[in-house]
């Protein structure tokens, strides 16, 4: 599901499509579009509500396999299934070559509607209901991120 800044009057756009390229033969999700700063905008996000929520258990990090346009993105985790609520966000860079990135759970910051809030830290009995990726830019322009996997480790 795409949830862009249009929810607050912005003009950013984005699409998600499943691809397998002949060059690298990696099945992956391509997230691309245009971030606009018009009307208070500045982000495009893609969120997946998990059909089977994932218990955190002993996981200490989120591991992503990705490549992209060299820009910065945010990996977003949600402890609840509602669309509007607290997101735990950590920044991740998207280099042009396939890369495995490990984001420690301790680096995720709780935010609600873009503002940092104070929430209890992750606990082993927490469950992840949604995972998302957000393209946030301070300058308008295109974004292009290819995501092969996201796992708890």
VEXTOR-292318 format. One record per residue (C-alpha): residue in three letters; x, z, y. Coordinates in steps of 0.001 Angstrom, whole numbers, padded with zeros to 6 digits. Layout:
<atoms>
+------+---------+---------+---------+
: code :    east :      up :   north :
+------+---------+---------+---------+
:  ala :       X :       Z :       Y :
...
+------+---------+---------+---------+
</atoms>
This chain:
<atoms>
+------+---------+---------+---------+
: code :    east :      up :   north :
+------+---------+---------+---------+
:  unk :  000000 :  000000 :  000000 :
:  unk :  001326 : -000891 :  003430 :
:  unk :  000744 :  001642 :  006184 :
:  unk :  002297 :  000393 :  009412 :
:  unk :  002238 :  001628 :  013002 :
:  unk : -001080 : -000187 :  013446 :
:  unk : -002727 :  003113 :  012470 :
:  unk : -001720 :  004318 :  015950 :
:  unk : -002080 :  001062 :  017874 :
:  unk :  001305 : -000546 :  017086 :
:  unk :  001911 : -004157 :  016137 :
:  unk :  004468 : -004020 :  013282 :
:  unk :  003771 : -006069 :  010145 :
:  unk :  005111 : -006138 :  006623 :
:  unk :  004611 : -007433 :  003119 :
:  unk :  005647 : -006354 : -000360 :
:  unk :  006221 : -008765 : -003223 :
:  unk :  007671 : -008517 : -006713 :
:  unk :  010601 : -010903 : -007255 :
:  unk :  013181 : -011909 : -009831 :
:  unk :  015938 : -014097 : -008421 :
:  unk :  017946 : -016532 : -010524 :
:  unk :  021197 : -015433 : -008855 :
:  unk :  021125 : -011789 : -009897 :
:  unk :  018259 : -011651 : -012445 :
:  unk :  017145 : -008257 : -011137 :
:  unk :  013392 : -007691 : -010967 :
:  unk :  012747 : -005932 : -007686 :
:  unk :  010310 : -005294 : -004882 :
:  unk :  011021 : -007060 : -001599 :
:  unk :  009761 : -005263 :  001499 :
:  unk :  009983 : -007422 :  004601 :
:  unk :  008384 : -007904 :  007958 :
:  unk :  008726 : -007358 :  011652 :
:  unk :  008975 : -004053 :  013518 :
:  unk :  007401 : -004157 :  016958 :
:  unk :  007716 : -001516 :  019667 :
:  unk :  004561 : -002759 :  021423 :
:  unk :  001806 : -000211 :  022027 :
:  unk :  003837 :  002777 :  020834 :
:  unk :  004868 :  001187 :  017542 :
:  unk :  008184 :  001132 :  015753 :
:  unk :  007666 :  001444 :  011991 :
:  unk :  006394 : -000291 :  008884 :
:  unk :  005945 :  001708 :  005709 :
:  unk :  005085 :  001065 :  002098 :
:  unk :  003698 :  003790 : -000114 :
:  unk :  002869 :  004025 : -003798 :
:  unk :  000489 :  006656 : -005129 :
:  unk :  001791 :  007478 : -008600 :
:  unk : -000750 :  007084 : -011405 :
:  unk :  001001 :  009950 : -013184 :
:  unk :  002405 :  012431 : -010635 :
:  unk :  006022 :  013303 : -011413 :
:  unk :  007077 :  016932 : -011841 :
:  unk :  010304 :  017704 : -010047 :
:  unk :  011600 :  019901 : -012861 :
:  unk :  015381 :  020164 : -012679 :
:  unk :  015854 :  017092 : -010468 :
:  unk :  018225 :  017536 : -007544 :
:  unk :  018141 :  014044 : -006042 :
:  unk :  016324 :  010743 : -005671 :
:  unk :  018356 :  007745 : -006869 :
:  unk :  017602 :  004290 : -005464 :
:  unk :  019000 :  000897 : -006462 :
:  unk :  018681 : -001365 : -003427 :
:  unk :  020109 : -004012 : -001153 :
:  unk :  019037 : -005184 :  002249 :
:  unk :  019780 : -006215 :  005772 :
:  unk :  022279 : -003445 :  006558 :
:  unk :  019636 : -001412 :  008370 :
:  unk :  018548 :  002177 :  007974 :
:  unk :  015374 :  003076 :  006093 :
:  unk :  013646 :  006291 :  005137 :
:  unk :  012752 :  007294 :  001612 :
:  unk :  009531 :  009339 :  001745 :
:  unk :  008190 :  011788 : -000827 :
:  unk :  004746 :  013374 : -000814 :
:  unk :  003700 :  016532 : -002627 :
:  unk :  000034 :  015679 : -002148 :
:  unk : -002114 :  012670 : -002937 :
:  unk : -003794 :  012401 :  000499 :
:  unk : -002734 :  009522 :  002725 :
:  unk : -002233 :  011692 :  005809 :
:  unk : -000074 :  014733 :  005280 :
:  unk :  003468 :  016005 :  005109 :
:  unk :  006159 :  013476 :  004200 :
:  unk :  009619 :  014531 :  003121 :
:  unk :  012037 :  011927 :  004528 :
:  unk :  015708 :  011109 :  004003 :
:  unk :  017602 :  008223 :  005570 :
:  unk :  019181 :  005557 :  003401 :
:  unk :  021286 :  002556 :  004411 :
:  unk :  020580 : -000828 :  002799 :
:  unk :  023849 : -002791 :  002409 :
:  unk :  023743 : -006516 :  001544 :
:  unk :  024908 : -006042 : -002081 :
:  unk :  023099 : -004148 : -004842 :
:  unk :  024007 : -000481 : -004448 :
:  unk :  023012 :  002769 : -006146 :
:  unk :  022341 :  005539 : -003633 :
:  unk :  021728 :  009193 : -004468 :
:  unk :  019771 :  011228 : -001902 :
:  unk :  019969 :  014997 : -002536 :
:  unk :  016561 :  016673 : -002215 :
:  unk :  018211 :  019111 :  000187 :
:  unk :  018649 :  016201 :  002655 :
:  unk :  014899 :  015485 :  002845 :
:  unk :  013220 :  016750 :  006045 :
:  unk :  009505 :  017581 :  006256 :
:  unk :  007636 :  015509 :  008853 :
:  unk :  004024 :  014991 :  009766 :
:  unk :  003094 :  012024 :  011954 :
:  unk :  006752 :  011574 :  012905 :
:  unk :  007372 :  015157 :  013983 :
:  unk :  009616 :  017531 :  012082 :
:  unk :  007785 :  020553 :  010741 :
:  unk :  008797 :  023649 :  008819 :
:  unk :  007795 :  023624 :  005153 :
:  unk :  009064 :  025541 :  002182 :
:  unk :  011955 :  023829 :  000365 :
:  unk :  011439 :  021862 : -002841 :
:  unk :  010708 :  024040 : -005864 :
:  unk :  011137 :  023121 : -009566 :
:  unk :  007355 :  023361 : -010086 :
:  unk :  006588 :  020853 : -007284 :
:  unk :  005012 :  017534 : -008217 :
:  unk :  005550 :  014208 : -006424 :
:  unk :  002281 :  012323 : -005928 :
:  unk :  003521 :  009489 : -003702 :
:  unk :  006799 :  007704 : -002951 :
:  unk :  007351 :  005479 :  000057 :
:  unk :  009893 :  003499 :  002030 :
:  unk :  009756 :  003222 :  005814 :
:  unk :  011483 :  000770 :  008135 :
:  unk :  011929 :  002583 :  011452 :
:  unk :  013627 :  000806 :  014318 :
:  unk :  014517 :  001636 :  017908 :
:  unk :  014777 : -002106 :  018642 :
:  unk :  012166 : -004717 :  017662 :
:  unk :  013066 : -007182 :  014947 :
:  unk :  012847 : -008201 :  011313 :
:  unk :  013581 : -006035 :  008279 :
:  unk :  014305 : -006993 :  004677 :
:  unk :  014804 : -004495 :  001846 :
:  unk :  015027 : -005193 : -001884 :
:  unk :  014341 : -002212 : -004147 :
:  unk :  015056 : -002371 : -007893 :
:  unk :  014325 :  001269 : -008806 :
:  unk :  013620 :  004796 : -007601 :
:  unk :  014233 :  007715 : -009964 :
:  unk :  014517 :  011481 : -009940 :
:  unk :  017866 :  012735 : -011214 :
+------+---------+---------+---------+
</atoms>
